[in-house]
């Protein structure tokens, strides 16, 4: 029987329970808090969500780092030694250099050590639970007996069908992190105008519209997901939040009532949280193909 393991990274926002349920591994990115390096920990062992988002609210300088070469080697090498091949589903290359590091500095070295093994790295062109949902669906295919090559082909053919719609309380974090396109028009506008952004067809975070006030911005998330979602594709819906549980619960209940399916709520992890800040609320689904991109001028 073909032996392989599926990896993602800290940007995927997959909880401990979900990773255990689907047998998913992950490699750690990092955060730097006022000069102190920490792991971008999806298990929240090293710090709690409250502590992490408290640092942001307190104005501490928080930066993110990509997956390092030693982290890749220390995570992948034992798996290869055990006779497993590897599929790594990575954060969008437009948002992180992790996949480039893996492809240029890690895979060749490991294949020289383990020439009989295979390592695939796929640019998800997505982030947060968009990336996470792709990884979950890949793990479902593995559990159904699909081969590694079949899963790689499916992910490459379907990754643009994973949609997210998100809003933030302020564009400050995204602007400071250089993580969003189409945002210039928002600066200098009246207070209370909130951006709605997506992951576009090239893997950029891209502002598609604006909404006045929190209530209207959440309404835009709900409408965006309802338009994009295709129930027959069989994937779960997720609502993610950065210390905004009441908003997430409201969105969940609306989607449950209107689509007759119960979304799952997840806390946004430290990589996406650093870039988006407290108050981020987002919805994620498998549905229509994303065709819009930052350069289309629309």
C-alpha positions, 0 to 999 in steps of 0.5 A, a space after each residue: 500500500 502506498 505510504 505518504 503523509 500530508 503536511 501544511 503550515 502554520 498559515 492553514 489555521 487547522 486546529 489540533 482536533 481537525 489535524 488529528 481527525 484527518 491525520 494532517 501534519 504541519 510545519 511551523 512558521 514563526 512570529 517575532 514579538 518585540 524582537 523575541 522569536 516564537 513558534 507560530 503554534 496552531 495548538 496554542 501551547 506556547 501562548 493563548 489566543 488571548 495573549 497573542 491578540 493582546 500583544 497586538 492590541 497593546 501595540 507590540 511589534 509583531 512580525 511573521 517569518 516563513 518556514 525555515 530550512 531547519 524546520 522543514 528538514 527536521 519535520 520531513 526527514 523522520 517521515 522519509 526515514 520511515 518510508 513515507 512520501 510527502 505532500 506539502 500544501 503551502 500558503 500562497 506564494 504571494 503571501 509567504 516564501 515558504 513554498 519557494 524555500 521548500 522547492 529550492 532549498 529543501 526538496 533537492 537536499 532530501 531527495 539526495 538523501 532519500 532518492 527512492 522517496 517522493 516530495 510534492 509541494 503545492 502552492 495553495 494560492 490561498 491562506 487561513 482556512 482556505 489553505 486548510 480546507 484544501 488540505 482537509 479535502 486532500 486528506 479525505 481523498 487519501 482516506 478514500 484510497 486515492 493515490 498520491 499522484 491522484 491527490 496532487 492532480 486533484 488539488 492542482 485542478 481544484 485549488 481555485 475553487 476554495 473561496 474565502 470572504 473576509 473583513 477586518 476592523 482596520 486595514 492597518 495590520 494588512 497594510 503594515 504587513 504588505 499583505 493586501 492589494 486594491 486597498 489604496 482607495 480605502 485610506 482617507 475615507 470616512 471612519 466605519 467603512 470596512 473592506 471585504 477581501 478575497 484570495 484572488 486567482 493569483 493568490 493575493 489578498 484583494 479588496 473587492 468592495 467596502 461596507 459601512 459598519 460591522 453589521 453590513 460587512 458581515 452581511 457581505 461575507 454571508 452573501 459572498 459565501 452563499 453565492 460561491 458555495 456549491 453544496 454538492 461538492 461536499 466540503 464543510 463550511 468554516 467561519 474564522 475569527 480573531 477574538 470576535 466570537 459573537 460575530 462568528 456565531 452570528 454568521 454561523 447561525 445565519 448560514 445554518 438557517 439559510 443553507 441548511 448546513 452547520 458551519 464550523 467555527 475556528 480561531 484564526 492562528 498567529 500568522 494570519 492574525 498578525 497580518 489581519 489583527 483582532 476583529 477579523 471575521 471570515 468565511 470559507 467554502 469549496 464552491 465556484 472557481 475564483 477567476 478574479 485577480 488584482 490586475 483585472 481592474 474591476 
